[in-house]
Amino acid sequence: MTQNENLEALSDAGVAVWLDDLSRDRIRSGNLQQLVDEHSVVGVTTNPSIFAAAISGSESYDDQLHAMAVRGVSVEEALRTITAADVRDACDLLAPVAQRTGRDGRVSLEVAPGLAHETDATAAEAAHLWWLVDRPNLFIKIPATVEGLPAITETIANGISVNVTLIFSLERYKAVMEAYLAGLEKRAEDPDASFEGIESVASFFVSRVDTEIDKRLDDAGADPSLKGKAGVANAQLAYQAYEEVFSSDRWAALEARGASKQRPLWASTGVKNPDYSDVLYLSELVAPDTVNTMPEKTMQAFADHGQVGRPVQETYADAEKVMQSVRDAGVDLDDVFAVLETEGVQKFIDAWDELSGSVKEQLQDKK
């Protein structure tokens, strides 16, 4: 089938197009396959909010819920059974993409967000979810909290592919790359260990940065022209950091053994402010070996009128000026990023609780 030319151009520029959504209806209706065939989609990300919307808004889960209800399974087991089934089916659908590209065709499943500050529990759940879905093109999502970093290292060392999520600051992003390299090095201590099939992406959030910084710029009475620029600039500087780390001698030694780079993934790319271009976080974040995971609405907007913008590698000086101007305006960036991480974890916990409540109610109704 013919791919949309705008999304194909984005893909040709080095950006892997991933869908930030999944549901059983999307799989069964053929919609996901259509997006693969016509919109250059080569991956899927999920989170508790996405599953909450999928399960509460569809009858496609009724038979499975009924079967689990009469068996008397726990809410936790029901949640994992349902989400693992959808992710497994999506992995199977994307398996040809994985075989063709070697890197994409991946589907992400997140550890329970309530474990975000528990290292050992996060690593243990990552291993369990990897076993439960049992597909080589799976990503386990682990939050980039301080406690999540050693769990990332342990999970990579165990040969499990990881999508590191909720990254907001350059400092934390560099720590995430360090955790990834440390995991590969730990695995390499075994001379018989292989890096084959191990992939990782680092999900660097964009639009939420603008939302928080724009609010603070307004509160400070700063120049309005600064608004809507920090999210992109912050991500552009993240790519600069990526280039530095993955051109180092340390990385070269791992690459020589067959390791794959941990690609930057632009997350939270749906525009929150209607005054901004609805394709801002796609057009302005174009660089080789990156992933952009987007809501379908944003994807369709780019398909309609999106254009590939200036390469990220040409923007570093301008991006640094933007971030310095934001600091000069009185915005405490360290506090911004701390607030965003705390809120990000809490949002996923709230969505997980909502999902648990919905599944519990439906299990009771299906008895």
Phi, psi and chi 1 to 4 in degrees:
 res  aa     phi    psi   chi1   chi2   chi3   chi4
   1 MET       -  157.4  -65.0 -159.1 -179.8      -
   2 THR   -81.8  129.5  -57.1      -      -      -
   3 GLN   -82.1  149.4  -64.7  -75.9    0.0      -
   4 ASN   -59.8  131.3  172.9  -87.9      -      -
   5 GLU   -68.1  -32.4   61.6 -179.9   16.2      -
   6 ASN   -69.3  -44.0  -67.8  -16.8      -      -
   7 LEU   -72.4  -31.8  -73.1  163.0      -      -
   8 GLU   -66.1  -37.7 -172.0  172.1   31.9      -
   9 ALA   -64.6  -39.3      -      -      -      -
  10 LEU   -62.5  -44.2 -171.2   65.5      -      -
  11 SER   -63.8  -42.1  179.8      -      -      -
  12 ASP   -64.8  -24.9  -71.7  -15.7      -      -
  13 ALA   -80.1   -1.2      -      -      -      -
  14 GLY   107.5    3.2      -      -      -      -
  15 VAL   -97.9  117.0 -178.6      -      -      -
  16 ALA   -76.1  126.4      -      -      -      -
  17 VAL   -90.5  116.0  176.7      -      -      -
  18 TRP  -118.3  148.7  -71.9   13.8      -      -
  19 LEU   -92.8  129.1  174.8   69.3      -      -
  20 ASP   -94.9   68.1 -171.0   28.9      -      -
  21 ASP  -178.5  152.4 -169.1   52.1      -      -
  22 LEU  -161.8  141.4 -176.3   64.9      -      -
  23 SER  -155.3  159.5   69.1      -      -      -
  24 ARG   -63.0  -38.0 -165.5  160.4  -65.4 -179.4
  25 ASP   -63.1  -39.6  -71.7  -18.6      -      -
  26 ARG   -63.8  -37.2 -169.7 -177.1  -75.7  -79.9
  27 ILE   -72.3  -49.8  -63.6  170.7      -      -
  28 ARG   -70.1  -30.4  -69.8 -179.7  175.2  177.6
  29 SER   -76.0  -13.8   67.9      -      -      -
  30 GLY    89.5    1.7      -      -      -      -
  31 ASN   -63.9  -43.1  171.0  -96.2      -      -
  32 LEU   -63.3  -43.0 -179.8   55.8      -      -
  33 GLN   -62.2  -37.2 -175.3   63.3   59.6      -
  34 GLN   -64.5  -40.6 -177.3  179.2   18.0      -
  35 LEU   -65.2  -34.6  -67.4  175.6      -      -
  36 VAL   -65.5  -43.2  171.5      -      -      -
  37 ASP   -75.5  -29.7  -66.9  -21.4      -      -
  38 GLU  -122.4  -13.5  -60.0  176.7    4.6      -
  39 HIS  -126.3   20.3  -77.7   62.7      -      -
  40 SER    62.7   19.8  -62.5      -      -      -
  41 VAL   -71.3  128.3  168.7      -      -      -
  42 VAL  -129.4   16.3  -68.1      -      -      -
  43 GLY  -173.0  166.7      -      -      -      -
  44 VAL  -141.2  136.7  170.5      -      -      -
  45 THR  -117.0  150.8   48.8      -      -      -
  46 THR  -132.7  165.1   69.4      -      -      -
  47 ASN  -155.8  171.9   60.1   48.4      -      -
  48 PRO   -57.5  -35.2  -28.5   37.1      -      -
  49 SER   -63.9  -40.2  -61.0      -      -      -
  50 ILE   -64.5  -44.2  -74.9  170.5      -      -
  51 PHE   -69.0  -35.4  -80.4  122.3      -      -
  52 ALA   -59.6  -44.8      -      -      -      -
  53 ALA   -67.2  -39.5      -      -      -      -
  54 ALA   -65.9  -47.4      -      -      -      -
  55 ILE   -74.6  -39.1  -64.9  171.0      -      -
  56 SER   -74.2  -20.4   62.7      -      -      -
  57 GLY  -106.5   17.6      -      -      -      -
  58 SER  -144.5  151.0  172.2      -      -      -
  59 GLU   -92.3   -2.0  -63.7  178.3   -5.8      -
  60 SER   -67.1  -16.0  -63.4      -      -      -
  61 TYR   -97.8   -1.9  -59.5   90.1      -      -
  62 ASP   -61.0  -46.5  -73.5   -2.7      -      -
  63 ASP   -63.9  -42.6  -70.1  -16.0      -      -
  64 GLN   -66.8  -40.9 -171.9  176.5   20.7      -
  65 LEU   -63.5  -39.7  -76.8  163.2      -      -
  66 HIS   -63.3  -45.7  172.9   71.3      -      -
  67 ALA   -59.8  -40.0      -      -      -      -
  68 MET   -74.3  -32.2  -70.4 -172.4  -72.0      -
  69 ALA   -64.2  -45.1      -      -      -      -
  70 VAL   -71.9  -21.1  -63.2      -      -      -
  71 ARG   -83.7  -13.2  -72.5  172.1   47.4 -138.4
  72 GLY    73.4   32.2      -      -      -      -
  73 VAL   -72.1  157.9  -55.8      -      -      -
  74 SER   -74.0  161.6   67.5      -      -      -
  75 VAL   -61.2  -42.1  172.2      -      -      -
  76 GLU   -60.8  -45.0 -177.2   68.7   22.8      -
  77 GLU   -65.5  -39.6 -178.0 -178.1  -10.7      -
  78 ALA   -62.7  -43.4      -      -      -      -
  79 LEU   -58.6  -48.9  -90.8  174.5      -      -
  80 ARG   -69.9  -35.7  -81.1  -46.7 -175.1 -164.1
  81 THR   -64.0  -44.8  -59.8      -      -      -
  82 ILE   -66.6  -50.9  -68.2  168.5      -      -
  83 THR   -67.7  -38.3   55.9      -      -      -
  84 ALA   -64.1  -37.2      -      -      -      -
  85 ALA   -63.4  -44.8      -      -      -      -
  86 ASP   -65.1  -43.2  -77.7    0.9      -      -
  87 VAL   -66.2  -40.1  168.6      -      -      -
  88 ARG   -62.1  -44.4 -172.9 -178.1  -57.8  115.0
  89 ASP   -63.8  -38.9  -72.6  -14.7      -      -
  90 ALA   -67.1  -38.7      -      -      -      -
  91 CYS   -60.2  -42.1  -77.7      -      -      -
  92 ASP   -65.2  -40.3  -70.4  -16.5      -      -
  93 LEU   -63.2  -37.1 -172.4  151.9      -      -
  94 LEU   -91.6    1.4  -72.8  167.3      -      -
  95 ALA   -56.8  -40.6      -      -      -      -
  96 PRO   -61.7  -34.4  -25.2   35.7      -      -
  97 VAL   -65.4  -43.1  175.7      -      -      -
  98 ALA   -61.5  -41.1      -      -      -      -
  99 GLN   -68.1  -36.0  -67.4  167.1    2.4      -
 100 ARG   -74.7  -40.8  170.8  169.8   54.0   83.9
 101 THR   -94.7  -29.9   65.0      -      -      -
 102 GLY    80.6  -16.7      -      -      -      -
 103 ARG  -125.4  -35.6  -55.1 -158.3   69.7 -173.2
 104 ASP   -96.0 -156.6  -72.2  -58.9      -      -
 105 GLY    71.4   27.1      -      -      -      -
 106 ARG  -101.6  150.8  -61.1  -87.3  173.7  160.2
 107 VAL  -129.3  134.7 -175.4      -      -      -
 108 SER  -102.5  140.1  -63.4      -      -      -
 109 LEU  -131.4  129.4  179.2   60.5      -      -
 110 GLU   -93.7  142.3 -170.3  159.8  -11.0      -
 111 VAL   -64.3  157.5  -62.0      -      -      -
 112 ALA   -55.9  125.9      -      -      -      -
 113 PRO   -63.1  -22.4   18.9  -30.7      -      -
 114 GLY   -66.9  -10.8      -      -      -      -
 115 LEU   -94.7    6.8  -56.3  178.3      -      -
 116 ALA   -56.2  -26.0      -      -      -      -
 117 HIS  -113.3   24.5  -60.8  -67.1      -      -
 118 GLU  -127.0  103.9  -60.7 -179.6   34.8      -
 119 THR   -61.5  -56.6  -61.5      -      -      -
 120 ASP   -64.9  -40.3  -68.2  -17.2      -      -
 121 ALA   -66.8  -37.3      -      -      -      -
 122 THR   -63.1  -47.7  -66.9      -      -      -
 123 ALA   -62.4  -39.7      -      -      -      -
 124 ALA   -66.4  -41.9      -      -      -      -
 125 GLU   -68.9  -35.6  172.6  142.8  -30.4      -
 126 ALA   -58.9  -44.4      -      -      -      -
 127 ALA   -64.9  -38.4      -      -      -      -
 128 HIS   -67.0  -43.8  174.1   69.0      -      -
 129 LEU   -67.1  -36.1  -66.2  178.4      -      -
 130 TRP   -61.1  -42.4 -176.0 -102.6      -      -
 131 TRP   -68.5  -40.5  167.3   83.9      -      -
 132 LEU   -66.8  -46.3 -177.2   62.8      -      -
 133 VAL   -75.4  -41.4  175.5      -      -      -
 134 ASP    59.1   50.9 -168.0   26.6      -      -
 135 ARG  -136.1  134.9  -67.4  -64.8 -174.1  -88.3
 136 PRO   -69.6  -18.1   24.8  -34.4      -      -
 137 ASN  -100.1   32.2   52.9  -32.9      -      -
 138 LEU   -94.1  146.8  173.7   68.7      -      -
 139 PHE  -115.9  135.7  -93.0  132.6      -      -
 140 ILE   -96.9  124.7  -58.6  -60.5      -      -
 141 LYS   -88.2  126.5  -74.3  179.5   79.9  172.1
 142 ILE  -126.3  129.0  -63.3  176.5      -      -
 143 PRO   -70.0  148.0   24.3  -32.6      -      -
 144 ALA   -87.0   43.3      -      -      -      -
 145 THR   -74.0  166.6   57.4      -      -      -
 146 VAL   -56.3  -41.0  170.1      -      -      -
 147 GLU   -73.7  -24.0  -62.5   84.0   -1.9      -
 148 GLY   -75.1  -23.6      -      -      -      -
 149 LEU   -60.4  -50.5  -64.5  173.1      -      -
 150 PRO   -66.4  -25.9   17.7  -28.9      -      -
 151 ALA   -68.5  -34.9      -      -      -      -
 152 ILE   -63.4  -46.8  -67.0  162.0      -      -
 153 THR   -57.8  -46.7  -64.6      -      -      -
 154 GLU   -65.0  -40.6 -175.4   66.6   21.9      -
 155 THR   -67.8  -42.8  -56.9      -      -      -
 156 ILE   -63.5  -42.6  -69.5  -66.0      -      -
 157 ALA   -59.2  -29.2      -      -      -      -
 158 ASN   -84.9    3.8  -71.7  -25.4      -      -
 159 GLY    83.8   21.3      -      -      -      -
 160 ILE  -106.0  129.1  -63.7  171.1      -      -
 161 SER   -73.9  140.5  -64.1      -      -      -
 162 VAL  -129.4  135.0  175.2      -      -      -
 163 ASN  -104.6  109.5  175.8  -12.8      -      -
 164 VAL   -84.4  124.8 -175.4      -      -      -
 165 THR  -115.7  168.2 -170.3      -      -      -
 166 LEU    61.1   50.0  -69.4  176.1      -      -
 167 ILE  -101.4  128.3  -52.9  171.0      -      -
 168 PHE  -122.2  -32.9  -62.8   97.7      -      -
 169 SER  -111.4  155.8   71.0      -      -      -
 170 LEU   -63.2  -39.6  -67.4 -179.1      -      -
 171 GLU   -59.0  -46.4  179.5 -177.7    9.8      -
 172 ARG   -71.1  -34.5 -173.5   57.3   53.9   83.5
 173 TYR   -62.1  -41.8  177.5   43.3      -      -
 174 LYS   -63.8  -36.1  -68.9  174.6 -177.7  178.0
 175 ALA   -67.0  -34.7      -      -      -      -
 176 VAL   -66.0  -44.7  165.3      -      -      -
 177 MET   -62.8  -38.4  -70.3 -172.0  -75.6      -
 178 GLU   -61.5  -42.7  166.9   62.9   31.5      -
 179 ALA   -62.9  -38.4      -      -      -      -
 180 TYR   -66.4  -48.2  176.1   62.4      -      -
 181 LEU   -62.6  -39.2  -64.5 -178.0      -      -
 182 ALA   -63.6  -36.9      -      -      -      -
 183 GLY   -65.9  -42.0      -      -      -      -
 184 LEU   -64.6  -42.0  -67.3  174.1      -      -
 185 GLU   -65.8  -36.9  -71.4  166.8  -18.5      -
 186 LYS   -64.5  -40.8 -175.3  174.5 -178.9  179.3
 187 ARG   -66.6  -36.0 -175.3  168.5 -179.9   82.1
 188 ALA   -69.2  -12.8      -      -      -      -
 189 GLU   -62.5  -26.4  -68.1  172.9    2.1      -
 190 ASP   -88.3  112.8  179.6   -5.8      -      -
 191 PRO   -62.7  -18.6   21.5  -31.9      -      -
 192 ASP   -93.8   -5.8  -64.0  -35.2      -      -
 193 ALA   -72.3  146.4      -      -      -      -
 194 SER  -116.6  150.0  170.0      -      -      -
 195 PHE   -96.3    3.3  -67.4  139.7      -      -
 196 GLU   -60.3  129.1 -175.9  177.7   -0.7      -
 197 GLY    84.2  -10.4      -      -      -      -
 198 ILE   -82.7  119.8  -58.2  174.5      -      -
 199 GLU  -128.7  161.8  -67.4  -72.7  -20.5      -
 200 SER  -154.3  147.0 -175.4      -      -      -
 201 VAL  -128.9  152.8  -67.0      -      -      -
 202 ALA  -117.2  110.7      -      -      -      -
 203 SER   -83.3  104.6  -64.2      -      -      -
 204 PHE   -98.3  117.6 -158.5   88.3      -      -
 205 PHE   -82.4  144.2  -80.9   53.7      -      -
 206 VAL  -118.6  -64.9 -172.7      -      -      -
 207 SER   -63.8  -32.6   67.3      -      -      -
 208 ARG   -64.4  -30.2  -66.0 -170.7 -164.1 -179.1
 209 VAL   -64.3  -45.6  171.8      -      -      -
 210 ASP   -62.3  -42.3  -88.3  -22.2      -      -
 211 THR   -58.1  -46.4  -61.0      -      -      -
 212 GLU   -72.7  -43.8 -178.0   65.8   22.8      -
 213 ILE   -70.6  -39.1  -71.7  179.7      -      -
 214 ASP   -57.4  -41.6  -76.6    0.0      -      -
 215 LYS   -61.6  -42.1  179.7  176.9   64.4  175.9
 216 ARG   -72.8  -33.5  -62.6 -170.2 -174.6 -151.4
 217 LEU   -64.0  -40.4  -71.4  170.0      -      -
 218 ASP   -62.2  -44.5  -78.0  -21.2      -      -
 219 ASP   -62.9  -31.3  -69.0  -16.5      -      -
 220 ALA   -86.6   -4.4      -      -      -      -
 221 GLY    65.9   32.4      -      -      -      -
 222 ALA   -77.1  169.2      -      -      -      -
 223 ASP   -57.3  120.4 -177.3  -10.3      -      -
 224 PRO   -59.8  -21.7  -22.0   32.7      -      -
 225 SER   -68.0  -15.0   67.1      -      -      -
 226 LEU   -76.3  -19.3  -80.1  175.3      -      -
 227 LYS   -68.7  145.2  -67.0  173.2   62.7  176.6
 228 GLY    76.2   16.1      -      -      -      -
 229 LYS  -117.5  -25.8  -66.7 -177.1  177.8  179.4
 230 ALA   -68.4  -36.9      -      -      -      -
 231 GLY   -58.5  -48.3      -      -      -      -
 232 VAL   -67.3  -46.4  166.7      -      -      -
 233 ALA   -60.4  -42.3      -      -      -      -
 234 ASN   -60.6  -42.6 -165.3   43.2      -      -
 235 ALA   -69.2  -37.7      -      -      -      -
 236 GLN   -61.4  -40.4  -70.5  166.9  -23.4      -
 237 LEU   -70.6  -26.8  -66.6  174.8      -      -
 238 ALA   -65.0  -38.5      -      -      -      -
 239 TYR   -66.8  -35.2 -167.5   78.7      -      -
 240 GLN   -60.5  -43.2 -177.5 -177.9   35.9      -
 241 ALA   -63.5  -39.6      -      -      -      -
 242 TYR   -58.8  -46.2  158.0   80.2      -      -
 243 GLU   -61.4  -38.7  -72.6 -166.5  -51.8      -
 244 GLU   -66.0  -46.4  -68.6  171.4   -3.8      -
 245 VAL   -66.8  -43.8  168.9      -      -      -
 246 PHE   -92.1   22.5  -71.2   99.1      -      -
 247 SER  -122.8   10.1   62.1      -      -      -
 248 SER   -82.5  161.6   65.9      -      -      -
 249 ASP   -62.9  -36.3  -68.3  -18.5      -      -
 250 ARG   -59.0  -44.8 -179.5 -175.4 -178.8 -171.2
 251 TRP   -68.3  -39.7  166.4 -112.7      -      -
 252 ALA   -56.4  -37.4      -      -      -      -
 253 ALA   -64.8  -38.6      -      -      -      -
 254 LEU   -73.4  -39.3  -69.1  164.7      -      -
 255 GLU   -62.8  -35.4 -170.9  174.5   37.3      -
 256 ALA   -63.2  -24.3      -      -      -      -
 257 ARG   -90.9    0.9  -72.0 -161.1   54.1  173.5
 258 GLY   105.0   10.1      -      -      -      -
 259 ALA   -73.9  151.6      -      -      -      -
 260 SER  -102.4  146.5  -66.8      -      -      -
 261 LYS   -63.8  147.9  -66.2  177.6 -179.6  178.0
 262 GLN   -84.4  108.4 -178.4 -173.1   57.1      -
 263 ARG   -77.1  143.2  -68.9 -179.4  -69.1  171.5
 264 PRO   -69.3  136.7  -14.2   28.1      -      -
 265 LEU  -120.0  122.6  179.9  151.5      -      -
 266 TRP   -83.8  115.4  -47.4  128.2      -      -
 267 ALA  -113.7  166.1      -      -      -      -
 268 SER    56.0   56.2 -177.1      -      -      -
 269 THR  -104.4    6.0   56.3      -      -      -
 270 GLY   -80.2  128.6      -      -      -      -
 271 VAL   -71.2  129.9  173.4      -      -      -
 272 LYS   -88.0  -30.9  -54.6  -70.9 -166.4  -64.2
 273 ASN   -97.3  117.2 -171.3  -30.2      -      -
 274 PRO   -65.9  -12.2   23.5  -33.7      -      -
 275 ASP   -74.9  -16.3  -67.4  -23.5      -      -
 276 TYR   -94.9  156.1  -57.5  155.3      -      -
 277 SER   -55.5  136.1  165.5      -      -      -
 278 ASP   -73.4   -3.5   55.0    1.3      -      -
 279 VAL  -120.4   18.7  -65.5      -      -      -
 280 LEU   -53.1  -47.9  171.8   65.4      -      -
 281 TYR   -84.0    5.2  -56.0  123.8      -      -
 282 LEU  -104.5  -52.3  -79.2   62.4      -      -
 283 SER   -62.5  -35.0  -64.9      -      -      -
 284 GLU   -94.4    3.7  -60.8  -57.1  -45.2      -
 285 LEU  -127.2   58.0  -68.1  174.3      -      -
 286 VAL  -103.7  118.8  177.4      -      -      -
 287 ALA  -159.8  152.4      -      -      -      -
 288 PRO   -62.3  149.1  -20.8   32.3      -      -
 289 ASP    59.7   37.9  -68.2  -35.2      -      -
 290 THR  -118.2  165.3   57.1      -      -      -
 291 VAL  -124.6  141.0  176.7      -      -      -
 292 ASN  -124.9  112.9 -165.8  -52.1      -      -
 293 THR   -99.3  124.3 -177.8      -      -      -
 294 MET  -134.2  147.2   58.3 -163.1   79.4      -
 295 PRO   -62.5  155.4  -15.2   27.9      -      -
 296 GLU   -61.3  -34.7 -173.7  175.3    7.7      -
 297 LYS   -59.1  -43.1 -179.6  179.7  178.1 -178.6
 298 THR   -69.0  -40.0  -56.8      -      -      -
 299 MET   -60.1  -44.7 -177.4 -176.6  -62.6      -
 300 GLN   -67.2  -33.1  -64.0  -65.4   -2.6      -
 301 ALA   -64.1  -43.1      -      -      -      -
 302 PHE   -67.9  -37.8 -163.8   90.2      -      -
 303 ALA   -59.7  -33.8      -      -      -      -
 304 ASP   -80.0  -45.6  178.9   67.3      -      -
 305 HIS  -145.5   13.3   54.3  -94.6      -      -
 306 GLY   -74.9  148.9      -      -      -      -
 307 GLN  -133.6  143.1  -66.0 -176.4  -24.6      -
 308 VAL   -70.7  124.8  172.2      -      -      -
 309 GLY   -92.2 -163.3      -      -      -      -
 310 ARG   -62.9  134.2 -179.1 -175.7  177.2 -166.8
 311 PRO   -58.2  139.0  -23.6   34.2      -      -
 312 VAL   -56.3  -35.9  164.5      -      -      -
 313 GLN   -62.0  -17.8  -56.9   96.2  -52.4      -
 314 GLU   -93.1    4.3  -60.3  176.6    4.3      -
 315 THR  -111.1   -2.4   66.5      -      -      -
 316 TYR   -58.8  -44.0  -59.3  147.8      -      -
 317 ALA   -64.3  -44.4      -      -      -      -
 318 ASP   -65.1  -38.4  -69.7  -18.0      -      -
 319 ALA   -64.9  -40.6      -      -      -      -
 320 GLU   -64.6  -37.5 -177.2   53.9   52.4      -
 321 LYS   -63.2  -40.9  -72.0  178.1 -177.5  176.8
 322 VAL   -61.3  -48.6  167.6      -      -      -
 323 MET   -66.1  -35.9  -61.4  -51.3  -70.0      -
 324 GLN   -67.9  -36.9 -173.4   57.9   51.6      -
 325 SER   -65.0  -36.5  -66.2      -      -      -
 326 VAL   -65.5  -42.5  169.4      -      -      -
 327 ARG   -62.6  -44.9  -65.4 -173.3 -165.5   95.0
 328 ASP   -62.9  -25.6  -67.9  -17.0      -      -
 329 ALA   -77.1   -3.2      -      -      -      -
 330 GLY   100.2    9.6      -      -      -      -
 331 VAL   -84.7  125.2  175.7      -      -      -
 332 ASP   -85.1   98.2 -176.9  -19.1      -      -
 333 LEU   -66.3  -35.3  -70.3  177.1      -      -
 334 ASP   -60.1  -41.3  -71.1  -20.3      -      -
 335 ASP   -69.0  -38.4 -173.2   65.3      -      -
 336 VAL   -55.8  -50.2  165.7      -      -      -
 337 PHE   -69.3  -36.0  -61.1  136.8      -      -
 338 ALA   -64.1  -43.6      -      -      -      -
 339 VAL   -63.0  -43.7  166.4      -      -      -
 340 LEU   -64.3  -38.7  -73.0  171.7      -      -
 341 GLU   -65.8  -46.6  178.9  179.6  -61.3      -
 342 THR   -59.9  -46.3  -60.5      -      -      -
 343 GLU   -65.3  -38.4  -70.9 -178.3  -10.5      -
 344 GLY   -62.9  -45.6      -      -      -      -
 345 VAL   -61.5  -44.5  170.9      -      -      -
 346 GLN   -65.4  -38.5 -169.6   58.3   50.3      -
 347 LYS   -60.6  -41.1  -75.3  177.9 -179.4  177.2
 348 PHE   -71.5  -35.1  -76.9  160.7      -      -
 349 ILE   -63.6  -44.5  -70.0  174.0      -      -
 350 ASP   -61.6  -42.0  -68.1  -15.8      -      -
 351 ALA   -66.0  -38.5      -      -      -      -
 352 TRP   -64.4  -42.1 -174.1  -97.2      -      -
 353 ASP   -63.9  -40.2  -69.8  -15.9      -      -
 354 GLU   -63.5  -43.1  177.2 -172.8  -13.5      -
 355 LEU   -63.3  -43.4  177.7   56.5      -      -
 356 SER   -61.1  -43.2  -61.2      -      -      -
 357 GLY   -63.8  -40.6      -      -      -      -
 358 SER   -65.4  -44.1  175.4      -      -      -
 359 VAL   -66.0  -39.9  168.8      -      -      -
 360 LYS   -60.5  -44.6  179.7  178.8 -179.2  179.4
 361 GLU   -63.4  -41.8 -177.7  178.1  -30.5      -
 362 GLN   -70.9  -35.5  -68.1 -174.6   65.5      -
 363 LEU   -61.5  -39.7  -75.7  173.1      -      -
 364 GLN   -67.4  -38.1  -67.7  171.2  -17.9      -
 365 ASP   -71.6  -28.5  -69.0  -17.9      -      -
 366 LYS   -86.1   -4.9  -55.3  -61.7 -178.5 -170.3
 367 LYS   -65.3      -  -73.9 -176.4  178.7  178.7
